[in-house]
């Protein structure tokens, strides 16, 4: 076991030595998370995983019940974790998302923001955020999921209506909608 820990430490140290400071910061930002896999099949996530993570009151819970493909987390307003703070304090409506009334920003609205964390692409951290709380009697609109890109601890871009593949291209079925760039922006794939 000690040998395994030493090898892991050496591997992480070598990664840090060969990567730029921003790459290391992104790697550190996701270090405490179990990473969900790319490509992400959101239809399968919603149908097979989401029912497993809701409690009896319909609130989503952080869980590993969807492993090994998905590791959903729920942003905690008491946490000092930078990803949770960004997810919970982000104003999704100001970035163009619809149906955010009553959800955005989640910490202010006191609603759970569920998110998946993916392997960093260089210095860019990518998360997928959903409004998965069961809403009864049309108490509020439900926001559909979005991908956020984070660089240097700040949200750089937001995109919705697509599935992210292993090349960090957001696809609508077989049609590429946008490619994540090293700057953290989702841009039209040429």
Buried (B, 14 or more C-beta within 10 A) or exposed (E): EEEEEEEEEEEBEEEBEEBEEBBBBBBBBBEEBBEBBBEBBBEEBEEEBBEEBBEEEEBBBBBEEBEEBBBBBBBBBEEEBBBBBBBBBBEBBEBEBEBBEBBBBBBEBEBBBBBBBBBBBBBBBBBBBBBBBEBEEEEBBBBBBBBBBBBBEEBBBBBBEBBBBEEBBBBEEEEBBBBBBEEBBBEEBE
